[in-house]
Amino acid sequence: MFLISKIEPIIQIISVLAILVIVLSIILRKMNQTYIIGYILAGILLGEQGLAVVDDKESVELLGELGVILLLFFIGMEINLIDFLKRWKLAVLGTLLQIILSVLLVFFIGSFYDWSLARSVVLGFVIALSSSAVVIKLLQDKHLIDTRIGKNVLSILLAQDIVFVPLLIIISQLGGKAESTESIVLMIIGAIVIVATLVYIYIKGVIVLPYSKKIYRDHELQVFMAIFLCFGGALATSFFGISPALGAFVGGMIINAAKATDWIHDTLHSFRVLFVSLFFISVGLQIDLGFVYNNLWTIFSVIFVVYITNHLLNTVILKVFSNTWKEAFLGGALLAQIGELSFLISSTALGLGIIEEFSYNFTISLISLTLIISPFWIGLSEKLINRKKNNE
């Protein structure tokens, strides 16, 4: 009886979650919208503001983080390192320009409200990062992964994931929390290991996995080998204080070089669907509808400014690096929202006292709503591009 009483709440959550996702996804598909919105709405309905089915947000958020790791692992499997390195200028310069210009914009706005330098920098970092989880899912749904603009957008997203660690170090310094020498040395060693791994892949070209023939014939062994290759990379980078998702991405690139993408894709695809959906559900759980309602005008005014600013900045950046205006405009739309890594930046800044509770709730609402709006914004941008194309 004790075991049954422990399991029943979990069964209830899974059952209600499955029904909500199915119903919402069917409705959204008829509206030609992505499942992502359905997942976030399911999170809102399951949370305290809705049915109050989920009261353990931390567990769902943890499972959602596993979803991001799996997602980046799958993307790593689709990335050819040689092809990716051809776009390093776009990735590096585009990301740095986005961060610098975003911080300057927020600093300008903050000067009218007497915001501290630390607060302006943090909010600039928050709006500068786009969502790998949302954009990659949309690129896959729209079959744009292998197009020029898809690859260019991916390169910027991955550069943002890489630069995320230095941003956290900067925030720690601004908050008066200096990283220990031991932590910094570990991060540097981790970065060297990642670069050495990528150089090895680049030089070697094709990698042979140990016991690859035996694995190919044994499905059960494939499941555990695939899980090890994904989460082993994530564990390795987290040991060095670097994003686990980045480690999973590098692991995926190793799989690409090993030409073992087919069986790993088939083995882990269902896991990816489940855990990625949990990530977006965890986003919905964090939205406080009461707070949004009380600050509706301010939140949506800032969302509009963020979308216009990010869209224009990324459009110009992509155009400078040899994309057509239509490609650049679509790429700008894809990168216009605020990303999931900004949740961690906000929580870190709150813990260090750089922002207060109100600013944290405001930022969380802002990030979550930009994720919901993103598919609609991209769809509107595509309609504008197609209308101009038809007029020509």
C-alpha positions in Angstrom: 0.0 0.0 0.0 2.9 2.4 0.8 4.4 1.9 -2.7 1.0 2.4 -4.3 0.4 5.7 -2.4 3.9 6.9 -3.6 3.2 6.0 -7.2 -0.3 7.3 -7.5 0.5 11.0 -7.7 3.1 10.3 -10.4 0.6 8.3 -12.4 -1.9 11.1 -12.0 0.6 13.7 -13.3 1.6 11.6 -16.3 -2.0 10.8 -17.2 -3.2 14.4 -17.0 -0.1 15.6 -18.8 -0.5 13.2 -21.7 -4.2 14.2 -22.2 -3.4 17.9 -22.1 -0.5 17.6 -24.6 -2.6 15.5 -27.0 -5.6 17.9 -26.9 -3.5 21.1 -27.1 -1.2 19.6 -29.8 -4.2 18.6 -32.0 -5.7 22.1 -31.7 -2.3 23.8 -32.5 -1.6 21.6 -35.4 -4.9 22.6 -37.0 -3.7 26.2 -36.6 -0.3 25.2 -38.2 1.5 26.0 -34.9 4.3 24.0 -33.3 3.9 21.6 -30.3 6.1 23.9 -28.2 3.2 26.2 -27.5 1.1 23.3 -26.4 3.8 22.1 -24.0 4.1 25.5 -22.4 0.3 25.9 -22.1 0.2 22.4 -20.5 2.7 23.6 -17.9 0.6 26.6 -17.1 -2.5 24.5 -16.7 -0.7 21.9 -14.6 0.8 24.6 -12.2 -0.6 26.5 -9.3 -2.5 28.9 -11.6 -4.4 26.0 -13.2 -5.2 22.5 -12.0 -2.5 22.5 -9.4 -1.5 19.0 -10.3 2.2 19.6 -10.2 3.6 20.9 -6.9 7.2 19.7 -7.4 8.5 22.1 -10.0 12.1 21.3 -9.3 11.8 17.7 -10.5 10.1 18.7 -13.7 12.8 21.4 -14.3 15.5 18.8 -13.8 13.9 16.5 -16.3 13.6 19.5 -18.7 17.3 20.1 -18.4 17.9 16.5 -19.5 15.7 17.3 -22.5 18.0 20.2 -23.5 21.0 17.9 -23.1 19.4 15.3 -25.4 18.4 18.0 -27.9 21.9 19.4 -28.2 23.3 15.8 -28.5 21.0 15.2 -31.5 22.0 18.5 -33.1 25.7 17.6 -32.6 25.1 14.4 -34.5 23.9 16.5 -37.4 26.8 18.9 -37.4 29.8 18.4 -39.7 32.8 20.0 -38.0 34.5 21.1 -41.2 31.3 22.7 -42.4 30.7 24.4 -39.0 34.3 25.9 -38.9 33.6 27.6 -42.2 31.2 29.8 -40.3 33.3 30.7 -37.2 33.5 34.4 -38.1 29.7 34.7 -38.2 29.3 32.6 -35.0 31.9 34.5 -32.9 31.5 38.0 -34.2 27.7 37.7 -34.5 27.4 36.5 -30.9 29.8 39.2 -29.5 28.0 42.0 -31.4 24.6 40.8 -30.1 25.8 40.8 -26.5 27.6 44.1 -26.7 24.7 45.9 -28.4 22.1 44.4 -26.1 24.1 45.5 -23.0 24.5 49.0 -24.4 20.7 49.2 -25.2 19.8 48.2 -21.7 22.4 50.5 -20.2 20.8 53.4 -22.1 17.3 52.5 -20.9 18.6 51.9 -17.4 20.2 55.4 -17.3 16.6 56.9 -17.2 15.6 54.6 -14.2 18.9 54.8 -12.2 19.7 51.1 -12.7 23.1 50.0 -11.4 25.7 48.9 -13.9 25.5 45.3 -12.7 21.7 45.2 -13.2 22.0 46.7 -16.7 24.7 44.2 -17.7 22.7 41.2 -16.4 19.5 42.3 -18.2 21.6 42.9 -21.4 22.9 39.3 -21.1 19.4 38.0 -20.6 17.9 39.5 -23.8 21.1 38.8 -25.9 20.7 35.0 -25.7 18.3 33.2 -28.0 16.6 29.8 -27.3 18.5 26.8 -28.7 15.6 24.5 -27.7 12.9 26.6 -29.5 14.9 27.5 -32.6 16.3 24.1 -33.2 12.9 22.5 -32.9 11.4 25.0 -35.3 14.3 24.5 -37.8 13.6 20.8 -37.7 9.8 21.2 -38.1 10.3 23.6 -41.0 13.1 21.4 -42.6 15.6 24.3 -42.5 18.4 22.5 -40.6 20.4 21.8 -43.8 19.8 25.2 -45.5 22.3 28.0 -45.5 20.3 30.2 -43.1 19.6 27.1 -40.9 23.3 26.4 -40.6 24.1 30.1 -40.0 21.5 30.4 -37.2 22.8 27.1 -35.6 26.3 28.5 -35.6 25.2 31.6 -33.7 23.2 29.5 -31.2 26.1 27.2 -30.5 28.5 30.2 -30.0 26.0 31.6 -27.5 26.0 28.3 -25.6 29.8 28.4 -25.5 30.0 32.0 -24.3 27.4 31.3 -21.6 30.1 30.2 -19.1 32.1 33.5 -19.4 28.9 35.4 -18.9 28.2 33.6 -15.6 31.7 34.4 -14.4 31.2 38.1 -15.3 27.9 38.1 -13.3 29.6 36.5 -10.3 32.3 39.2 -10.4 29.6 41.9 -10.6 27.8 40.4 -7.7 30.9 40.3 -5.6 31.3 36.6 -5.7 34.7 35.8 -7.2 35.3 32.4 -8.7 38.0 30.4 -6.9 41.3 29.9 -8.7 40.5 26.2 -8.6 37.2 26.7 -10.5 38.8 28.9 -13.1 41.7 26.5 -13.7 39.1 23.6 -14.0 37.1 25.6 -16.6 40.3 26.4 -18.6 41.3 22.7 -18.6 37.8 21.8 -19.7 37.9 24.3 -22.5 41.3 22.9 -23.6 39.9 19.4 -23.6 36.9 20.4 -25.7 39.2 22.2 -28.2 41.6 19.2 -28.3 38.6 16.9 -29.0 37.4 19.1 -31.8 40.9 19.3 -33.3 41.2 15.5 -33.1 37.8 15.1 -34.9 38.9 17.6 -37.6 42.2 15.9 -38.2 41.0 12.4 -38.0 37.9 12.9 -40.2 36.3 9.5 -39.4 36.4 7.9 -35.9 35.9 4.2 -35.2 33.9 3.5 -32.0 35.2 0.5 -29.9 33.1 -2.7 -30.5 31.1 -0.9 -33.2 30.2 -4.1 -35.1 28.9 -5.8 -32.0 26.9 -2.8 -30.9 25.3 -2.5 -34.4 23.9 -6.1 -34.0 22.7 -5.7 -30.4 19.7 -3.3 -29.8 19.8 -3.4 -26.0 23.5 -2.6 -26.0 22.7 0.2 -28.4 20.3 1.8 -25.9 22.9 2.0 -23.1 25.8 2.9 -25.4 23.8 5.8 -26.8 22.8 7.0 -23.3 26.5 6.8 -22.2 27.7 8.7 -25.2 25.1 11.5 -24.6 25.3 11.9 -20.9 28.9 10.9 -20.6 29.9 14.0 -22.5 27.5 16.1 -20.4 29.0 14.7 -17.2 32.6 15.3 -18.4 32.0 19.1 -19.1 29.9 19.6 -15.9 32.9 18.2 -13.9 34.9 21.1 -15.4 32.2 23.6 -14.5 31.1 24.0 -18.1 27.5 23.6 -19.4 26.5 19.9 -19.6 24.6 20.6 -22.8 27.8 21.7 -24.5 29.4 18.4 -23.5 26.4 16.5 -25.0 26.8 18.6 -28.2 30.5 17.6 -28.5 29.5 14.0 -27.9 27.0 14.3 -30.7 29.8 15.6 -33.0 31.9 12.6 -32.1 29.0 10.3 -33.2 28.7 12.3 -36.5 32.4 11.6 -37.1 31.9 7.9 -36.2 29.1 7.6 -38.8 26.9 6.0 -36.2 24.0 8.5 -36.3 21.3 6.2 -37.6 21.1 3.6 -34.8 21.6 6.2 -32.1 18.9 8.5 -33.6 16.5 5.5 -33.6 17.4 4.5 -30.1 17.1 7.9 -28.3 14.5 9.7 -30.4 11.6 8.8 -28.0 13.6 9.9 -25.0 14.3 13.2 -26.7 10.6 13.8 -27.4 9.7 13.1 -23.8 12.4 15.1 -22.1 12.3 18.1 -24.5 8.5 18.4 -23.9 9.2 18.4 -20.1 11.6 21.3 -20.6 8.9 23.4 -22.2 6.3 22.2 -19.6 8.7 23.4 -16.9 8.8 26.8 -18.6 5.0 27.0 -18.3 5.1 26.0 -14.7 7.3 29.1 -13.9 4.7 31.6 -15.3 2.8 33.5 -12.6 -0.4 34.5 -14.4 -1.3 36.9 -11.5 2.0 38.7 -11.8 1.6 38.9 -15.6 -1.9 40.3 -15.3 -0.8 43.0 -12.8 2.1 44.1 -15.1 0.5 43.3 -18.4 1.2 46.6 -20.2 4.8 46.9 -19.0 5.6 43.2 -19.9 4.2 43.3 -23.4 5.8 46.7 -24.1 9.2 45.3 -23.2 8.5 42.1 -25.2 7.7 44.3 -28.3 11.0 46.2 -27.8 13.0 43.0 -27.3 11.5 41.4 -30.4 12.1 44.4 -32.7 15.6 45.0 -31.3 16.7 41.3 -31.5 15.1 40.8 -34.9 16.8 43.9 -36.4 20.2 43.2 -34.8 20.3 39.6 -36.0 19.0 40.5 -39.5 21.8 43.0 -40.0 24.4 40.6 -38.6 23.3 37.8 -40.9 23.1 40.1 -43.9 26.7 41.3 -43.3 27.8 37.7 -43.5 26.7 37.0 -47.0 23.0 36.0 -46.5 20.3 37.5 -48.7 17.9 40.0 -47.1 15.1 37.4 -47.1 17.4 34.8 -45.4 18.7 37.4 -42.9 15.1 38.6 -42.1 14.0 35.0 -41.4 17.1 34.3 -39.4 16.5 37.5 -37.4 13.0 36.3 -36.6 14.3 32.9 -35.5 16.7 34.5 -33.1 14.4 37.2 -31.8 13.2 35.5 -28.6 15.0 35.2 -25.3 16.5 31.8 -24.5 16.3 29.2 -21.8 19.9 29.9 -20.6 18.6 33.4 -19.5 16.6 31.6 -16.8 19.9 30.6 -15.2 21.4 34.1 -15.6 18.3 35.5 -13.9 18.4 33.1 -11.0 22.2 33.6 -10.5 21.7 37.4 -10.4 18.8 37.0 -7.9 21.0 34.9 -5.7 23.8 37.4 -5.8 21.4 40.3 -5.0 22.0 42.1 -8.3 18.3 42.0 -9.1 15.4 41.8 -6.6 12.4 39.5 -6.4 10.2 41.7 -8.6 12.8 42.0 -11.3 13.3 38.2 -11.2 9.6 37.5 -11.7 9.4 40.1 -14.4 12.4 38.5 -16.2 11.0 35.0 -15.9 7.6 36.2 -17.3 9.4 38.0 -20.1 11.5 35.0 -21.1 8.5 32.6 -20.9 6.2 34.7 -23.0 8.8 35.4 -25.7 9.1 31.6 -26.0 5.4 31.3 -26.5 5.2 34.2 -29.0 8.2 33.0 -31.0 6.4 30.6 -33.4 3.8 33.2 -34.1 6.5 35.9 -34.7 8.4 33.6 -37.1 5.1 32.7 -38.9 4.3 36.4 -39.4 7.9 37.0 -40.7 7.5 34.1 -43.2 4.2 35.6 -44.5 5.9 39.0 -45.0 8.7 37.3 -46.9 6.3 35.3 -49.1 4.1 38.3 -49.8 7.1 40.3 -51.0 8.2 37.3 -53.1 4.8 37.1 -54.7 4.8 40.8 -55.4 8.1 40.4 -57.2 
